[in-house]
Amino acid sequence: MAEIVIVYDSLRGNTKRIVEVMSELFTGAGHQVKALKPKEVEAADVEAADFLLVGGPTYHKKLINTMEQAMFKLEKADLKGKPGAAFASFGWSGESLGVVEDTMKNLYEMDLKVDGIKIKQTPVVAKVKKEVEPFVQNILAVL
Ligand SMILES: Cc1cc2nc3c(=O)[nH]c(=O)nc-3n(C[C@H](O)[C@H](O)[C@H](O)COP(=O)(O)O)c2cc1C
């Protein structure tokens, strides 16, 4: 059983929906999930992860600012070589995925074993699930 830690924020519920779907799929596969918001996350949480997921939405072509703060917090953790991936919710451009992925790779020196995913805003859980499933399968394959 692996411990999957997810650091995310969501202003209007779309990223939260992605996190809920991912959490359900990971726990269904027998793994443990800890989903944390920027205010809650501590270095020890992410250091303890077997796989670290970091994600957030794009607002005004930028990563949501609470996640920008979280990225500074995560810099204090020792994440070198830690397996992980990025994810994002977006409406039309989705810059947040690249920002998070680049920071994980270049600043934290994480091992991004799986390509990040950006999912277009939708209230329909089934649509989110359809896009998230292959991403989760890719992660399960490297755990
Ligand atoms: C004021 C505003 C600005 C936005 N700016 C962008 C943007 O620049 N690029 C983009 O892809 N989506 C943009 N979006 C869409 C959001 O990224 C999208 O709704 C996302 O699912 C929000 O995630 P959340 O519900 O987790 O906060 C914007 C939405 C709002 C309300």
The ligand as a Tripos MOL2 file, in Angstrom:
@<TRIPOS>MOLECULE
LIG
   31    33     1     0     0
SMALL
NO_CHARGES

@<TRIPOS>ATOM
      1 C1        -12.1290   35.1840  -13.3420 C.3       1 LIG1
      2 C2        -11.6750   33.8970  -13.9930 C.ar      1 LIG1
      3 C3        -10.4950   33.8810  -14.7230 C.ar      1 LIG1
      4 C4        -10.0760   32.6700  -15.3470 C.ar      1 LIG1
      5 N1         -8.9250   32.6710  -16.0780 N.ar      1 LIG1
      6 C5         -8.5790   31.5620  -16.7790 C.ar      1 LIG1
      7 C6         -7.4430   31.5810  -17.6300 C.ar      1 LIG1
      8 O1         -6.7240   32.5480  -17.7680 O.2       1 LIG1
      9 N2         -7.1640   30.4230  -18.3030 N.ar      1 LIG1
     10 C7         -7.9270   29.2830  -18.1890 C.ar      1 LIG1
     11 O2         -7.5920   28.2750  -18.7960 O.2       1 LIG1
     12 N3         -9.0130   29.2590  -17.3790 N.ar      1 LIG1
     13 C8         -9.3530   30.3630  -16.6760 C.ar      1 LIG1
     14 N4        -10.4550   30.3550  -15.8650 N.ar      1 LIG1
     15 C9        -11.2430   29.0930  -15.7350 C.3       1 LIG1
     16 C10       -10.8030   28.2860  -14.5260 C.3       1 LIG1
     17 O3         -9.4610   27.8510  -14.6750 O.3       1 LIG1
     18 C11       -11.7040   27.0630  -14.3820 C.3       1 LIG1
     19 O4        -13.0050   27.4760  -14.0810 O.3       1 LIG1
     20 C12       -11.2180   26.0860  -13.3410 C.3       1 LIG1
     21 O5        -11.9460   24.8940  -13.4690 O.3       1 LIG1
     22 C13       -11.3810   26.6350  -11.9420 C.3       1 LIG1
     23 O6        -10.9770   25.6760  -11.0200 O.3       1 LIG1
     24 P1        -11.5710   25.6800   -9.5400 P.3       1 LIG1
     25 O7        -13.0610   25.5200   -9.6550 O.co2     1 LIG1
     26 O8        -10.9100   24.5260   -8.8860 O.co2     1 LIG1
     27 O9        -11.1920   26.9790   -8.9040 O.co2     1 LIG1
     28 C14       -10.8680   31.5080  -15.2190 C.ar      1 LIG1
     29 C15       -12.0650   31.5520  -14.4680 C.ar      1 LIG1
     30 C16       -12.4620   32.7270  -13.8600 C.ar      1 LIG1
     31 C17       -13.7430   32.7390  -13.0470 C.3       1 LIG1
@<TRIPOS>BOND
     1     1     2 1
     2     2     3 ar
     3     2    30 ar
     4     3     4 ar
     5     4     5 ar
     6     4    28 ar
     7     5     6 ar
     8     6     7 ar
     9     6    13 1
    10     7     8 2
    11     7     9 ar
    12     9    10 ar
    13    10    11 2
    14    10    12 ar
    15    12    13 ar
    16    13    14 ar
    17    14    15 1
    18    14    28 ar
    19    15    16 1
    20    16    17 1
    21    16    18 1
    22    18    19 1
    23    18    20 1
    24    20    21 1
    25    20    22 1
    26    22    23 1
    27    23    24 1
    28    24    25 2
    29    24    26 1
    30    24    27 1
    31    28    29 ar
    32    29    30 ar
    33    30    31 1
@<TRIPOS>SUBSTRUCTURE
     1 LIG1         1 GROUP 0 **** ****
